[in-house]
Amino acid sequence: MEEQEYEKICYMCRRPESKAGSMITMPGNMCLCHDCLQKTFDSVMGQGADLSHMDLSHLSGFPYMNMNFSNTENLPQMEIPKKQQVKKKKEKKGPDFELKDIPAPHVIKQRLDEYVIGQNQAKKVISVAVYNHYKRVYAEEMRTLLADDRSSAEEISIEKSNILMIGPTGSGKTFLVRTLAKLLDVPLAIADATSLTEAGYIGDDIESVVSKLLAAADNDVEKAEHGIIFIDEIDKIAKKKETHTRDVSGESVQQELLKLLEGSSVEVPVGSNQKNALTPMVTVNTDNILFICGGAFPDLEHIIRERLMKKSSMGFGAELKDQYEQDADILRHVTSSDLRNFGMIPEFLGRLPVVVTLEKLTVDLLVRILKEPRNAILKQYTRLLEMDEVKLIFEDEALEWIAREAIKRETGARALRAILEEYMLDIMYEIPKDPNIGSVVVTRPYLEHKGGPVIRMRG
């Protein structure tokens, strides 16, 4: 990157050029804004002092004031760290992207199918929500550019649609969002709601999630304003019940998140999560940032079942209580009232109009997750052994055993890698010892500790 692509930052007040105005470059590559330069001279000489007939070479109240500026080669260079440099804004002659550049919902879902197995309804809802969000961004930018046109002022304003993802742990919430951002080629920031606290308390401020997005966009404000922020573990900031202490990481965090979700201009530090005098600050508008909140919401299933069972009655055609007791996909019946009973405030839910529920993973889905995605776990191990010119084969019964073991651990798809790491350790250690080994077959008896893998020699 060329140096001209980044804004100059005042050495004293740490404001970028876009906020402080034009800078004066001093020896040692130190930049000063006009305000700080004036304040410094006023503090050294007194307000309104006449400096025209005075020799300033003896003064040391200001950096480099008592130095000989004729030779500046040996002066220390005041370089701003790369992570704190802010990219200059480009002059806008049109929207940042064309309408044809936004992939259609069916295209987004097809691309997601290559990486994410199952969750068809969730992928469908997310594809439509993301497509509509970026169409809204395009419409708003066109509206701003044509603000002088009377007809544009009468256009319908499209409201922002953030997404709430609900699903058991390991069902693919974070992986789905990561894949989505990669396919759309937009910056992504993933924040953990458990670390967020009310302003003034130990922990991360609400604006820290926007700082992470700015860092992911390489400090390019315009690029960050079209990115995606995923706030994980959102259920952990639910309103605490029967608490007698100040809840600084619960309902108050929901209240402070409202302004970000709705869309507002916030000042965030560059290259740091903490605001201090040595960190430059920039203004980021969150109006066009897509917020996706996800959480496992434990015990939400009991709240949904309790509500549905109150509606059950007797007689022909009546809904029976048993059907809800045995329903594995009970989360699809969730409503706003269930989430309010869980501890989420109505104002927060109102800013997350799109609700996506993810299914609990079954044995069949876990077996497909092992084999089918583009970067499937089995394909990774197969590739590793191919480098040793050894073929790796898993029997179908072995894959089914791994899937059933993963369900017992109750951590979803995350358990698959943990199980494979455990049982592949000896194979990955022993195989490189003998160059005559041609293939290894992982069987169910080996996984059940009743035998070993089938090893076939070359030829």
C-alpha positions in Angstrom: 0.0 0.0 0.0 1.3 3.5 -0.8 1.6 6.0 1.9 -0.8 8.4 0.2 -3.6 5.9 0.7 -3.7 6.6 4.4 -4.7 9.7 6.3 -2.3 11.8 8.3 -2.9 11.7 12.0 -2.1 14.5 14.5 0.8 13.6 16.8 -0.9 15.3 19.7 -4.7 15.0 19.5 -4.6 11.7 17.4 -7.3 13.0 15.2 -7.2 11.9 11.5 -7.0 14.4 8.7 -10.7 13.9 7.8 -11.7 15.3 11.3 -8.9 17.8 12.1 -8.4 19.3 8.7 -5.2 19.7 6.8 -2.0 18.8 8.6 1.4 20.5 8.9 4.3 18.0 8.5 7.1 18.7 10.9 10.7 17.2 10.8 10.8 13.6 11.8 7.6 12.9 9.8 5.5 14.3 12.7 2.1 15.7 11.6 0.3 18.4 13.6 -3.1 19.9 13.0 -3.6 23.7 13.1 -5.5 23.6 16.4 -2.7 21.7 18.3 0.0 23.9 16.7 -1.8 27.1 17.8 -2.4 25.7 21.3 1.3 24.8 21.7 2.5 28.2 20.7 -0.1 29.8 23.0 1.0 27.7 26.0 4.8 28.4 25.3 4.7 32.1 24.6 1.4 33.2 26.1 -1.8 34.1 24.3 -1.3 36.8 21.6 2.4 37.1 22.0 4.4 38.8 19.3 6.9 36.2 17.9 8.3 38.2 15.0 11.3 39.7 16.8 12.1 36.7 19.1 14.7 33.9 18.8 12.9 30.6 19.4 15.9 28.3 19.2 16.4 28.1 23.0 12.8 26.9 23.7 12.2 23.3 24.6 8.5 23.3 25.4 7.6 21.9 22.0 9.2 18.9 20.3 12.0 19.9 17.9 11.6 23.6 18.7 15.2 23.9 19.9 16.6 21.8 17.1 18.4 23.0 13.9 15.9 22.1 11.1 18.6 22.5 8.4 19.7 18.9 9.0 16.7 16.6 9.5 18.2 13.3 8.4 19.2 12.3 11.9 15.8 13.1 13.6 13.8 10.2 14.8 10.9 9.3 12.5 7.4 9.6 14.2 5.8 6.7 12.4 2.2 5.8 13.2 1.8 2.0 13.6 0.3 0.3 10.5 -2.7 -1.0 12.4 -3.6 2.5 13.5 -3.4 4.1 10.1 -6.7 5.1 8.5 -7.4 4.8 4.8 -8.4 8.0 3.0 -12.0 8.2 1.7 -12.4 8.1 -2.0 -14.5 10.6 -3.9 -17.8 8.9 -4.6 -19.1 9.0 -8.2 -21.5 6.2 -7.8 -22.4 3.3 -5.5 -19.6 1.0 -4.2 -21.2 -1.9 -6.1 -23.7 -2.5 -8.9 -27.1 -4.3 -8.5 -25.9 -7.0 -10.8 -23.0 -7.8 -8.4 -25.4 -8.9 -5.6 -25.9 -12.7 -6.0 -29.5 -13.9 -6.1 -30.8 -15.9 -3.2 -30.7 -19.2 -5.0 -27.1 -18.6 -6.0 -26.1 -17.8 -2.4 -27.8 -21.0 -1.2 -26.1 -23.1 -3.9 -22.7 -21.8 -2.8 -23.6 -22.4 0.9 -24.6 -26.0 0.0 -21.0 -26.7 -1.0 -19.8 -26.0 2.5 -22.8 -26.5 4.9 -24.7 -29.7 5.0 -28.4 -29.7 6.0 -30.1 -26.6 7.5 -31.9 -26.0 4.2 -34.6 -23.8 5.7 -32.0 -21.7 7.6 -29.9 -21.3 4.4 -32.9 -20.2 2.5 -34.0 -17.6 5.0 -30.4 -16.2 5.3 -30.0 -16.0 1.5 -33.1 -14.0 1.1 -32.3 -11.7 4.1 -28.7 -11.0 2.9 -29.9 -10.4 -0.7 -32.6 -7.9 0.5 -30.1 -6.2 2.8 -27.5 -5.4 0.1 -30.3 -4.3 -2.3 -31.3 -1.9 0.5 -27.7 -0.7 0.8 -27.6 -0.1 -3.0 -30.9 1.8 -2.9 -29.8 4.0 0.0 -26.5 4.9 -1.8 -28.4 5.8 -5.0 -30.8 7.8 -3.0 -28.0 9.8 -1.4 -26.3 10.5 -4.8 -29.6 11.7 -6.3 -30.7 13.7 -3.2 -31.3 16.8 -5.3 -33.8 15.0 -7.5 -37.3 15.5 -6.4 -38.5 12.1 -7.5 -35.8 10.4 -5.5 -37.0 12.0 -2.3 -40.4 10.3 -2.7 -38.9 6.8 -2.9 -39.9 4.2 -0.4 -37.3 3.8 2.4 -36.5 0.2 3.0 -35.9 -0.7 6.7 -33.0 -2.6 8.0 -33.4 -6.4 8.6 -30.9 -7.9 11.0 -30.9 -11.6 11.7 -31.3 -13.7 14.9 -30.0 -17.3 14.6 -31.1 -19.8 17.2 -29.7 -23.3 17.3 -28.0 -25.9 19.6 -24.3 -25.7 20.1 -22.3 -27.2 17.2 -25.2 -26.8 14.7 -23.2 -24.5 12.4 -24.2 -20.9 13.3 -20.7 -19.4 13.2 -19.5 -21.6 10.3 -22.6 -20.5 8.3 -21.8 -16.8 8.8 -18.1 -17.3 8.1 -18.9 -19.0 4.8 -21.4 -16.3 3.9 -18.9 -13.5 4.4 -16.4 -15.4 2.4 -18.8 -15.9 -0.5 -19.9 -12.3 -0.5 -16.3 -11.1 -0.1 -17.2 -8.6 2.6 -15.3 -8.0 5.9 -16.5 -10.0 8.9 -16.1 -9.4 12.6 -17.1 -12.1 15.2 -17.6 -10.8 18.7 -18.5 -12.7 21.9 -21.4 -11.2 23.8 -20.1 -12.7 27.1 -17.2 -10.2 27.1 -19.4 -7.1 26.5 -20.3 -4.9 29.5 -21.9 -1.6 30.2 -19.7 1.4 29.5 -17.4 2.2 32.4 -17.0 -1.4 33.7 -14.3 -3.9 33.1 -14.8 -5.7 29.8 -15.3 -4.6 26.2 -17.4 -1.6 25.3 -20.2 -2.0 22.8 -18.3 -0.1 20.2 -15.5 -2.7 20.3 -17.5 -4.9 17.9 -17.3 -2.1 15.3 -13.6 -1.8 16.0 -13.1 -5.4 15.1 -14.9 -4.9 11.8 -12.8 -1.9 11.0 -9.6 -4.0 11.6 -11.0 -6.8 9.4 -11.5 -4.2 6.7 -7.9 -3.0 6.9 -9.0 0.3 8.5 -11.0 1.2 5.4 -14.1 2.9 6.8 -16.2 2.6 3.6 -15.5 -1.1 3.3 -16.3 -1.7 6.9 -19.6 0.1 6.6 -20.7 -2.7 4.1 -19.5 -5.6 6.3 -21.1 -8.2 8.6 -20.9 -8.3 12.4 -21.7 -11.6 14.0 -22.4 -11.4 17.8 -22.2 -14.9 19.2 -23.5 -16.2 22.5 -26.2 -13.5 22.4 -28.3 -15.5 24.8 -25.8 -14.8 27.6 -26.9 -11.2 27.8 -30.5 -12.1 28.6 -32.1 -10.3 31.5 -31.1 -12.0 34.7 -34.0 -13.2 36.8 -34.2 -12.6 40.6 -30.8 -10.8 40.8 -30.1 -8.3 43.5 -26.8 -6.9 42.1 -26.3 -4.5 39.2 -26.5 -6.4 35.9 -23.7 -4.8 33.8 -23.5 -7.7 31.3 -27.2 -8.4 30.7 -30.1 -6.1 30.0 -27.9 -3.0 30.0 -25.8 -4.5 27.1 -29.0 -5.1 25.2 -30.0 -1.5 25.7 -26.7 -0.2 24.4 -26.7 -2.5 21.4 -30.0 -0.9 20.2 -28.3 2.1 18.6 -25.8 -0.1 16.7 -28.5 -2.5 15.4 -30.8 0.4 14.4 -28.0 2.3 12.6 -26.0 5.2 14.0 -22.6 7.0 13.7 -20.2 5.9 16.4 -16.7 6.9 17.2 -14.4 3.9 17.5 -10.7 3.6 18.2 -8.4 2.4 15.4 -6.2 -0.6 16.0 -7.4 -1.0 19.6 -10.4 -2.0 21.6 -9.8 0.6 24.2 -10.3 4.4 23.9 -7.4 6.4 25.1 -5.5 9.6 24.3 -2.9 7.8 22.1 -5.4 6.0 19.9 -6.8 7.7 16.8 -10.6 7.7 16.5 -12.8 7.5 13.4 -16.5 7.7 12.8 -18.3 4.6 11.4 -21.9 4.6 10.3 -23.6 1.3 11.2 -26.7 1.9 9.1 -25.5 -0.4 6.3 -23.8 -3.0 8.5 -25.6 -6.3 8.6 -25.8 -7.6 12.2 -26.3 -11.3 12.8 -26.8 -12.4 16.4 -26.6 -16.1 17.3 -27.0 -18.2 20.4 -27.9 -21.7 21.7 -30.6 -20.4 24.0 -30.6 -23.3 26.5 -33.9 -24.0 28.2 -35.7 -22.1 25.4 -37.2 -25.5 24.3 -38.9 -25.9 27.7 -40.5 -22.4 27.4 -41.8 -23.3 23.9 -43.2 -26.7 25.0 -44.9 -25.1 28.0 -46.6 -22.5 25.8 -47.7 -25.1 23.2 -49.0 -27.5 25.8 -51.3 -24.9 27.2 -53.0 -24.8 23.8 -53.5 -28.6 23.7 -57.0 -29.8 24.2 -59.1 -33.0 24.1 -61.4 -34.3 21.3 -61.1 -35.2 17.7 -58.5 -33.2 15.7 -57.1 -31.7 19.0 -53.3 -31.2 19.4 -51.8 -33.7 21.8 -49.2 -33.0 24.4 -47.1 -36.0 23.3 -46.3 -34.6 19.9 -44.4 -31.6 21.4 -42.6 -33.8 24.0 -41.1 -35.9 21.2 -40.5 -33.1 18.7 -36.8 -32.8 18.1 -37.2 -29.7 16.1 -39.2 -27.8 18.7 -37.2 -24.5 18.1 -39.1 -23.9 14.8 -42.2 -23.0 16.9 -40.4 -20.1 18.6 -42.1 -16.8 18.9 -41.2 -13.3 20.3 -43.1 -14.0 23.5 -40.9 -17.1 24.1 -37.7 -15.0 23.7 -39.1 -12.3 26.0 -39.8 -15.0 28.6 -36.2 -16.1 28.1 -34.9 -12.6 29.1 -34.6 -10.7 25.8 -36.1 -7.2 25.9 -38.8 -6.3 23.3 -36.8 -3.4 21.9 -33.9 -5.7 21.1 -36.1 -8.3 19.4 -37.8 -5.6 17.4 -34.4 -4.8 15.7 -33.9 -8.4 14.8 -36.9 -9.1 12.6 -35.5 -12.1 10.8 -35.4 -15.2 13.0 -33.6 -18.3 11.8 -33.7 -21.6 13.7 -31.2 -24.4 13.0 -32.0 -28.0 13.3 -30.4 -30.4 15.8 -27.9 -32.6 13.9 -28.9 -36.2 13.4 -26.6 -39.3 12.7 -27.3 -39.1 9.0 -26.4 -35.3 8.9 -23.2 -35.9 10.8 -22.1 -38.7 8.4 -22.7 -36.3 5.5 -20.8 -33.5 7.3 -17.8 -35.9 7.6 -17.8 -36.7 3.8 -19.6 -34.2 1.6 -18.5 -30.5 2.2 -15.8 -29.0 0.1 -13.4 -28.9 3.1 -14.8 -32.0 4.8 -12.8 -33.4 7.8 -12.2 -36.8 6.0 -10.9 -35.0 2.9 -8.4 -33.2 5.1 -7.1 -36.4 6.6 -7.1 -38.1 3.2 -5.0 -35.2 1.8 -2.5 -35.4 4.7 -1.9 -39.1 4.1 -1.7 -38.6 0.3 1.4 -36.6 0.9 2.9 -39.8 2.4 1.5 -41.7 -0.7 -0.9 -43.6 1.5 -4.6 -44.1 0.7 -7.0 -43.6 3.7 -10.4 -45.4 3.7 -13.2 -45.2 6.2 -15.8 -48.0 6.3 -19.5 -46.9 6.4 -20.0 -48.6 9.8 -17.0 -46.6 11.2 -18.5 -43.3 10.0 -21.8 -44.2 11.6 -20.1 -45.0 14.9 -18.3 -41.7 14.9 -21.6 -39.8 14.3 -23.3 -41.6 17.1 -20.4 -40.9 19.5 -20.5 -37.2 18.5 -24.2 -37.1 19.5 -23.4 -38.6 22.9 -20.9 -35.8 23.5 -23.6 -33.1 22.9 -21.3 -30.6 21.2 -22.6 -31.0 17.7 -20.3 -31.1 14.7 -17.4 -29.9 16.8 -17.2 -33.4 18.4 -16.4 -34.9 15.0 -12.9 -33.5 14.8 -12.2 -34.2 18.5 -13.1 -37.9 17.9 -11.1 -38.2 14.7 -8.1 -36.5 16.3 -8.2 -39.1 19.1 -8.4 -42.2 16.9 -6.2 -40.9 14.0 -3.3 -40.1 16.3 -1.7 -43.6 16.3 -2.3 -43.9 12.5 -0.6 -40.6 11.7 2.3 -41.5 14.0 2.9 -45.1 12.8 2.3 -44.8 9.0 5.4 -42.7 8.1 7.6 -45.3 9.8 7.1 -47.9 6.9 7.3 -46.6 3.3 5.8 -49.9 2.1 2.3 -49.2 3.4 -0.1 -48.4 0.6 -3.5 -47.9 2.3 -5.1 -47.9 5.7 -8.8 -48.9 6.3 -10.4 -47.5 9.5 -12.9 -50.1 10.8 -15.6 -50.0 13.5 -13.7 -52.7 15.6 -10.7 -50.4 15.7 -12.8 -47.5 16.9 -14.4 -49.8 19.6 -10.9 -50.9 20.7 -11.6 -54.5 19.6 -8.9 -54.5 16.9 -6.7 -52.4 14.7 -7.0 -50.7 11.4 -6.6 -52.8 8.2 -3.1 -52.0 6.7 -2.4 -53.0 3.1 1.1 -53.1 1.7 2.0 -51.8 -1.7 1.7 -54.3 -4.6 
